[in-house]
Amino acid sequence: MERPKNVLDISPEHDREAADLSDERFDRGEFALRAIEIVRPRTTRVVICEGAARMRVEHGPRWGHPGEAWAMLAIPRHASKRAIALAVAELSGAPRAWALDVLLELTNETAG
């Protein structure tokens, strides 16, 4: 079965990595919202869905609004901050390394 063009596969090989899973107690939706506010994906409305089976980002053009887009960030119950940061970095449009550095710094701030 072919994957739809509007779905970004965040990294199937990461599904098996322990770094992307965490039993740490934190509000994953709130963390994702703060991360999105930091990287501010231009002209994109983002919806956050918690409780997904795996980390997933879907996106596409916003019909009737030229130059605008929509995105959905699906976050699993045990997603790590790193996994969420990687997903949000995909939405940012900024160079991935920069976005990931900024978002992981957010991780350090929320830990303290």
C-alpha atoms as one frame of an Amber mdcrd trajectory, in Angstrom:
protein
   0.000   0.000   0.000   1.381   3.386  -0.980   1.765   6.064   1.711  -0.281
   9.241   1.053   1.780  12.217  -0.112   0.517  14.408   2.732   2.023  12.177
   5.445   5.562  12.747   6.684   7.031   9.579   8.114   9.008  10.952  11.033
  11.471   8.106  10.962  10.337   4.520  11.080  13.692   3.352  12.380  13.213
   5.598  15.409  10.082   3.668  16.385  12.390   1.011  17.780  14.705   3.377
  19.644  14.246   3.746  23.384  15.073   7.471  23.075  11.690   8.000  21.423
   9.776   6.352  24.266   9.549   7.659  27.790   7.710   6.859  30.990   8.480
  10.402  32.176   5.345  12.170  33.381   4.734  15.409  31.494   1.959  16.942
  29.429   2.963  15.891  25.917   0.360  18.121  24.257   1.507  21.163  26.226
   5.144  20.401  25.415   4.293  20.124  21.695   2.290  23.366  21.827   5.200
  25.240  23.433   7.589  23.786  20.853   5.310  24.846  17.985   5.110  28.367
  19.432   8.913  28.534  19.442   9.508  27.440  15.850   6.325  29.084  14.520
   5.660  27.259  11.267   4.672  30.111   8.978   1.246  30.056   7.389   0.487
  26.629   8.878  -2.308  25.812  11.307  -1.335  22.883  13.499  -3.638  20.513
  15.357  -2.220  18.316  18.131  -3.759  14.886  18.732  -2.663  12.942  21.797
  -2.946   9.179  22.286  -1.940   8.069  18.772  -0.419   4.647  18.155   2.812
   6.214  16.843   4.339   9.643  16.210   2.999  11.008  12.955   2.797  14.321
  11.108   0.291  14.918   8.334   0.100  18.123   6.340  -1.351  19.646   3.229
  -2.533  22.849   1.588  -5.371  24.746   3.229  -8.145  24.783   0.650  -9.484
  28.200  -0.157  -6.466  29.894   1.411  -3.636  30.099  -1.120  -0.178  29.946
   0.442  -1.502  28.516   3.717  -1.288  24.955   5.025  -2.613  22.671   7.747
  -0.787  20.074   9.807  -1.703  17.437  12.349   0.788  16.209  14.935  -0.233
  12.831  16.416   1.553  12.082  19.685   1.654   8.629  21.313   1.031   8.267
  25.039   4.673   7.366  25.781   6.439   9.686  23.322   9.688  11.180  24.575
  10.405  14.899  24.495  13.056  14.157  21.871  10.517  12.425  19.606   8.091
  15.325  19.948  10.877  17.826  19.270  11.881  15.934  16.100   8.276  15.930
  14.870   7.870  19.655  15.526  11.214  20.336  13.843   9.766  18.721  10.708
   6.949  21.303  10.772   9.177  24.308  11.351  10.610  24.754   7.892  13.814
  25.831   9.651  17.010  23.852   9.224  16.425  20.661  11.193  19.609  20.901
  13.272  18.751  24.441  14.402  15.153  23.595  15.245  16.168  20.462  17.115
  18.759  22.386  19.181  16.171  25.006  20.144  13.548  22.423  21.012  15.901
  20.274  23.055  16.859  23.405  24.993  13.134  23.699  25.764  13.388  20.132
  27.090  16.150  21.225  29.468  14.065  24.205  30.662  11.008  22.073  31.414
  13.112  19.513  33.287  14.301  22.038  35.855
